[in-house]
Amino acid sequence: MREWEFLTDKNLGVLLPAPYLIDLQWFSDSEDEDAPGRTEQPTEHKLRRRREEEGQVPKSQELVGALVLFLPALILLFIAPIMFRTCVEMIRFFYTRILELDPLHDGLTWIVFLRYFAILSLPLLAVACFSAIVSNVIQTQGFIFTTKPLTPNFSRAIPRLGQFFKRIFSVDGIYNFGKSIVKMAIIAGVSFFLIRTEIKELLNLQKADVWIGFTSVAWIAIKMLLIASLLMLFLSIPDYLFQRWRFRERNKMTRYEIKEETKMYESDPQVQSRIRRRFQEMLRQNLATEVPKADVVITNPTHLAVALQYDQRFMPGPRVIAMGADELSARIREIAQEHEVPLVENKPLAWALYREVEVGDFIPEQHWTAVAMILKQVWQLNEERRGRMSA
């Protein structure tokens, strides 16, 4: 007996034929995705690469289908009388000229037919296309153009029994099966309750004329279509949340992949230069000790802050002792207010100093006049304040 023909059941202590045992790998989504080592959440770099290069984004097809069904049905509710009159006009046109027109030799027949066909179909087609585009753009947060999903993959056309069972018993397979049951239940439930509500009217149609029967059945059908599509629209909300969760689960990464990705992006010279410049800027600026020494802080007023110190006895000119943008600017202003260092708003001067001067440097001569005027005003205010305090 070949050992692969039978497997031992540890609980029963007997030999069972291998075909009667269920391989638990059938319940995994694929051979690569959801592997045991993929325990880390995907990084933003991987998600961006999936989006830009492969066109993969979390998206609910239920939302697309529900909108494509609901909006055309809603438009149909309003333009149905116009469409009906157009149909009557088209039938009257062809029946009154049935002996005059020859479809095989007369081009007028096709021109008239295409005209009526466009009048009847174009409004609904336009609304359906608009619904499909809007529902996709909302979910993908913009337009995505990539040809990779269109690349033919003939390996998927080869039937594989193992892969077939994996897809059926995977999380997505079980979820889609349950979702299909819910959709059928919605359509069947809406149809049952509407027909049950209108059963007396439907039974009386056998005594009514053609017009009343047509309008009654059409009204029931349009109500059925609107209610079912609206319920499908509500169903698409949890489906979209599920698709977002599954998208992140399928794109989970191993710790090794995260380390390799970090190394790859950190080796980018631009990223390294930006990190090094930021680190040096933080090292040079001990804000808590330097800002209180400043005579004035020139602001943008919110984006930039430049702290200046000037001692006429020991310095050849004003010196920048702290400088920063955004978060650093807010921190400099906060420390300056705590230590009663004057804040002066001067956007041109703040931008000029931020671009041309480094921390620890003296300001260039072309800015001495503007800075001197600011320092003069600050010193006068300080003198007046000391005078009031001494009085």
Beta strands, then each sheet from edge to edge (+ up, - down):
strand 1: 6-9
strand 2: 14-17
strand 3: 296-299
strand 4: 304-309
strand 5: 319-325
strand 6: 343-345
sheet 1: 1+ 2-
sheet 2: 5+ 4- 3+ 6+
end
